[in-house]
Amino acid sequence: MTTFAFIHGGGGSAFDWHLLEAELRGRGHDTVAVDLPVSDPQAGLWDYADAVVRAVGERRDLVVVAHSGGGFVAPLVCARTGAAALVLLTAMIPSPGETPNEWWERSGYSSSGIDDEYELYMHDVPRELAERVMAHDGALAANMNMDRASREPWPLDAWPDVPTRYLLCRDDRCFVPDFVRRHVKERLGIVLDEMPGGHMAMLSRPGELADRLVRILP
């Protein structure tokens, strides 16, 4: 049995993963999803990582899965736990010394120009589900203060020594495919995996995403 530890992106929450967790548990795996301490202005990147490490506890055969801004946290979790694998799901890839605020310019990020929150993040998620998730996450975001974490340089000197896979979502309107392909090549130099789906594929395609995660287990 593998344990999947899920790390949400900026403005997200552990609730984002609930459908995917059910799919993986139905396949005999364990899952852990945690709300990062984004309401604490004094919490830094290591504090975010340690929140995940505490939630994982003594579980073994760990696969860390990070979404979007969670890419800044997941490698730190791997450094703390000796994880078996790391999966980046349409996620940011940090460089040593780079802050999350700096990433947007330094990565060469290119916007799709879409401003509507539903159309940008959840255009392929059933509307009722999207509205429930946005209401839940929006309530948490009202108290969000990532002042320290967003300005803190990524603390590792290099990418952790852990097998890493990147999963691109071909219909993503937030991190568009052309940008992601270049970003992965420049930052990690690995061949990425691709699947259909938008930025929140864990909500729009939880079954397919679960199948892909199981197939890429180390």
C-alpha positions, 0 to 999 in steps of 0.5 A: 500500500502506498501513501499519497500526500497531497499539497494544495496550491495557493488559494486552495485547500485539502478539500480540493483533493477529496474526490481523488482521495476517494478514488485512491482509497478505493484502489487500496491506497492511503492518502493524506491531505492537509491545509497548509498554515496560510493564515499565519503571516509568520509561517514560512516554506519550511513551516508549510512542509512541516505541516505535511510531515506531521500529517504523514507521521510514520507512514511509509512508501510515501508519494508526494503530490503537489499542485500549482504553488505547492511545487515550492513545498513538496521538495521540502517535504521530500527532503524531510521524509525520504519520499519514494517519489514526487509528482508535480501536477501542473505545478510551479518548479522553484529554483534555489534562492527564488521566492514564490513572488519572483517565480512568475517573472523569472520562470517566463510565465505567460498568462492566458488572459482569462480573468474569470475564476471559474473559466481560468481554473475550473472550466471543465469541473461540473459547475455545482462542484466548482461552486462548492469548492470555490466557496470553501476555499474562498472562505479560507482565503479570506484569512490567508496571509502568506507574507513571509512564505511568498517572500522567502527564498526557496531554501534548498541548494538543489532538487532533492534526490527523489524520482520526480514526475511532472504531469501536464494538463493539456486543457489548463488555462492557468499554466498553459501547456506551451509554457509548462513544457518549456518550464519543465525542460529548463528547470528539471530536464525530464520528459513530462507526462500529459493528460486531458484536463484543466488546472483542477484535474483532481476535481474534473478527472479524479478517476483518470488522475488516480489511474495515472498516479498508480501507474507511475508508482516507483 
